Structure formats: structure tokens, C-alpha cells
Amino acid sequence: MFTGIVESIGRIVDRHESGGALGLRIDLGVAAEGVRVGDSLCVRGCCLTVEAVDGGVARFHLMGETLRLTDFARLQLGDAVNLERALRVGDRLGGHLVSGHVDGVGDVLAVESLAAQTNLKLRLPPSVAQFTIPKGSITVDGVSLTLAELRDAEVTLCLIPHTLQATTLGTLRVGDKVHLEADQVGKWMARLLPQRP
């Protein structure tokens, strides 16, 4: 379980494809502290298991199902990724409850830089749009955000300067793809309410 509060921006230092799977080695930066084999890390909003650690570099194995639901296959050497270590009991919940299970890939429709904020407009896939509500929470590439505006399957998110500097969201451009996770509460409500007598 995660919170959507990014701890570090990592860099892809190696990638290789084999048998329909993708192997990634990521320089974790400050998020490397205390990381061990078997730990879960939220990488661009997706929960991945650490297979090996060499100094501050961790190795991950992404199988076909993960590649089908995400945009990881497009990553290249040097690309930046948002990182968060798993939530510990007693930690502050600064964002919202994030499982690290990507519900879909969204498209960046517009990036509008204003004096005090940047507005990010996204198109959501149906797998995410159905659980999204005005002023609700959403995870974008591992970042916990609040919806400023919702129109059908298009959302606007307002980003403060700190978010632009501390995450990869400041580098997004029109046409980019982002990993999305809908709010956990919304998914549970949608699952349970139809079963009521």
C-alpha cells in the first residue's frame, strides 16, 4: 500500500526484453535507503517487486499482464520515473490510499502554465472514468492528486510548483501517456452497492 506522495525520481539504467517480459534496472536515488529484495516499490504508480539490489540500483521483472495494463514498454534508458516505498504502519497518510494497481493509461490533452499553477488536462479510459468524481482523488504516474474539473472522460488537475519539481509531472507534454489508478473507495463502492438487496 502507498500514499501517492513521491519520494524520489529514479532513472532507468538498463532494460532488456525476453520471452514477453521486460527487465528494468532503476537507480532509486534517495528511495534506495532500506530497500531489500522482495520489497514492493511504487514505480510510476505501479507496484513492482524488487528482484535484486546493487547499491542504489534495483532490478525489476515485468511480466505480460503488467505490460498489457501499463505503458512501461515505451521506457528507454535515462527515462525518469516517480518512486515511493511502501507505507509502513504508523506512517502519515499524506495523499490517499494507493494500491499500485494501474487501472488504465490516460492521454495528456493539454498542459497550461499559469502564474501560480499548471493545469494538466487528461483523457481517462473507461476503466478509470467510471470511478472518478469531482474533487475526488486519482493517482497519476504514482502521484496523488485531486480532480479540479471533470467533464465526461476528461479531467483537469491543478499542479502546484512543488509537484512539478518533485515529480515527473513537470515534464509531461501533449500526447504523453500516464498511468492512472482510480480511487480505492470509489472502486469498492461500485463493487458493493449493486449487491445490496
JOQUI-V699720 format. One record per residue. N is the residue number from 1. NEAR is the number of other C-alpha atoms within 12 Angstrom. Layout:
BEGIN
N&NEAR + N&NEAR
END
This chain:
BEGIN
1&29 + 2&39 + 3&37 + 4&45 + 5&38 + 6&42 + 7&33 + 8&32 + 9&36 + 10&34 + 11&31 + 12&31 + 13&25 + 14&22 + 15&26 + 16&23 + 17&21 + 18&13 + 19&11 + 20&16 + 21&20 + 22&28 + 23&32 + 24&39 + 25&35 + 26&41 + 27&33 + 28&37 + 29&27 + 30&21 + 31&31 + 32&30 + 33&21 + 34&20 + 35&29 + 36&23 + 37&19 + 38&19 + 39&26 + 40&33 + 41&45 + 42&43 + 43&54 + 44&48 + 45&48 + 46&43 + 47&36 + 48&38 + 49&29 + 50&32 + 51&23 + 52&24 + 53&24 + 54&18 + 55&19 + 56&23 + 57&28 + 58&39 + 59&36 + 60&37 + 61&30 + 62&32 + 63&22 + 64&19 + 65&17 + 66&30 + 67&25 + 68&20 + 69&25 + 70&32 + 71&31 + 72&39 + 73&25 + 74&19 + 75&29 + 76&22 + 77&20 + 78&17 + 79&24 + 80&29 + 81&45 + 82&45 + 83&42 + 84&44 + 85&41 + 86&36 + 87&28 + 88&14 + 89&9 + 90&7 + 91&14 + 92&14 + 93&18 + 94&18 + 95&25 + 96&28 + 97&30 + 98&42 + 99&34 + 100&42 + 101&34 + 102&38 + 103&37 + 104&34 + 105&36 + 106&36 + 107&29 + 108&31 + 109&24 + 110&23 + 111&27 + 112&22 + 113&21 + 114&13 + 115&10 + 116&13 + 117&18 + 118&26 + 119&32 + 120&40 + 121&35 + 122&39 + 123&34 + 124&34 + 125&28 + 126&19 + 127&23 + 128&33 + 129&32 + 130&25 + 131&30 + 132&39 + 133&26 + 134&24 + 135&17 + 136&26 + 137&36 + 138&48 + 139&46 + 140&53 + 141&48 + 142&49 + 143&46 + 144&39 + 145&39 + 146&29 + 147&29 + 148&24 + 149&24 + 150&26 + 151&18 + 152&19 + 153&24 + 154&28 + 155&37 + 156&34 + 157&36 + 158&30 + 159&33 + 160&22 + 161&18 + 162&17 + 163&30 + 164&25 + 165&19 + 166&25 + 167&33 + 168&32 + 169&40 + 170&28 + 171&24 + 172&30 + 173&21 + 174&19 + 175&17 + 176&25 + 177&31 + 178&43 + 179&44 + 180&44 + 181&48 + 182&45 + 183&39 + 184&28 + 185&22 + 186&24 + 187&24 + 188&14 + 189&16 + 190&17 + 191&14 + 192&12 + 193&12 + 194&9 + 195&9 + 196&8 + 197&5
END
